[in-house]
């Protein structure tokens, strides 16, 4: 439960909400940067048609031969934008609901 400090005129809540917005968005962007190249490789493996399945290393080589590292980064911008927008809303919303449930108690 959050407490206001003496002399704090409600700005504490606004600052806290602002930081939750940024924390959610930043976490999503960092996770997206790490996850996106792996997702491209996984999608390449899934789209492979042939008698033998494509390994992780084989898919990585195929991507690098077709377009290099630029091909791995293709589509990252829209992916990160979507992740930021979703999580900038999700984290503060979840945290506010959690506070409401804690304040009101849960009925069992």
C-alpha positions as CSV (number, residue, x, y, z in Angstrom):
1,X,0.0,0.0,0.0
2,X,1.4,3.4,-1.0
3,X,1.6,6.2,1.6
4,X,1.7,9.9,0.9
5,X,4.5,11.8,2.7
6,X,3.9,15.1,4.6
7,X,3.8,18.0,2.2
8,X,3.2,15.7,-0.8
9,X,0.1,17.0,-2.6
10,X,-0.9,14.0,-4.7
11,X,2.2,14.2,-6.9
12,X,3.5,11.0,-5.4
13,X,0.7,9.1,-7.1
14,X,1.2,10.8,-10.4
15,X,5.0,10.1,-10.3
16,X,4.4,6.5,-9.3
17,X,2.0,6.1,-12.2
18,X,4.5,7.7,-14.6
19,X,7.2,5.3,-13.5
20,X,4.9,2.3,-13.9
21,X,4.2,3.4,-17.5
22,X,7.9,3.7,-18.3
23,X,8.8,0.5,-16.5
24,X,6.2,-1.5,-18.4
25,X,7.2,-0.1,-21.8
26,X,11.0,-0.3,-21.2
27,X,10.8,-3.9,-20.0
28,X,8.8,-4.8,-23.1
29,X,11.4,-3.1,-25.4
30,X,14.3,-4.9,-23.7
31,X,12.5,-8.2,-23.9
32,X,11.6,-7.6,-27.6
33,X,15.2,-6.8,-28.5
34,X,16.4,-10.1,-27.0
35,X,13.5,-12.2,-28.2
36,X,13.0,-10.9,-31.8
37,X,16.1,-12.6,-33.4
38,X,15.2,-15.9,-31.8
39,X,11.6,-15.5,-33.1
40,X,12.9,-14.9,-36.7
41,X,15.0,-18.0,-36.5
42,X,12.1,-20.1,-35.1
43,X,9.8,-18.8,-37.8
44,X,12.4,-19.8,-40.5
45,X,12.5,-23.3,-39.0
46,X,8.8,-23.6,-39.0
47,X,8.4,-22.3,-42.6
48,X,11.1,-24.7,-43.9
49,X,9.8,-27.3,-46.4
50,X,12.0,-30.2,-47.1
51,X,12.7,-33.8,-46.3
52,X,15.0,-32.9,-43.3
53,X,14.0,-30.6,-40.6
54,X,16.0,-27.4,-40.2
55,X,18.1,-27.1,-37.1
56,X,18.7,-23.8,-35.2
57,X,22.2,-23.5,-36.6
58,X,20.9,-24.3,-40.1
59,X,18.2,-21.7,-39.9
60,X,20.7,-19.1,-38.6
61,X,23.0,-19.9,-41.6
62,X,20.1,-19.7,-44.0
63,X,19.1,-16.3,-42.7
64,X,22.6,-14.9,-42.8
65,X,23.2,-16.2,-46.4
66,X,19.9,-14.7,-47.6
67,X,20.2,-11.2,-46.1
68,X,22.7,-11.1,-43.3
69,X,22.0,-9.5,-40.0
70,X,19.6,-6.9,-41.6
71,X,17.2,-9.8,-42.3
72,X,17.2,-10.7,-38.6
73,X,16.2,-7.1,-37.7
74,X,13.4,-6.8,-40.3
75,X,10.1,-6.2,-38.5
76,X,11.7,-5.4,-35.2
77,X,10.4,-1.8,-35.2
78,X,6.7,-2.6,-35.4
79,X,7.2,-5.5,-33.0
80,X,8.8,-3.2,-30.4
81,X,6.1,-0.5,-30.9
82,X,3.3,-3.0,-30.3
83,X,5.0,-4.5,-27.2
84,X,5.6,-1.0,-25.8
85,X,2.0,0.1,-26.3
86,X,0.6,-3.0,-24.8
87,X,2.8,-3.1,-21.7
88,X,2.6,0.7,-21.1
89,X,-1.1,0.0,-20.3
90,X,-0.9,-3.5,-18.9
91,X,1.6,-2.9,-16.0
92,X,-0.1,0.2,-14.4
93,X,-3.6,-1.4,-14.9
94,X,-2.5,-4.6,-13.2
95,X,-0.8,-2.8,-10.4
96,X,-3.9,-0.6,-9.8
97,X,-6.2,-3.6,-9.7
98,X,-3.8,-5.3,-7.3
99,X,-4.0,-2.3,-5.0
100,X,-7.8,-2.3,-5.1
101,X,-7.9,-6.0,-4.2
102,X,-5.4,-5.6,-1.4
103,X,-7.3,-2.6,0.0
104,X,-10.7,-4.3,-0.2
105,X,-9.6,-7.7,0.8
106,X,-10.5,-10.9,-1.0
107,X,-13.6,-12.9,-0.2
108,X,-13.0,-16.6,0.0
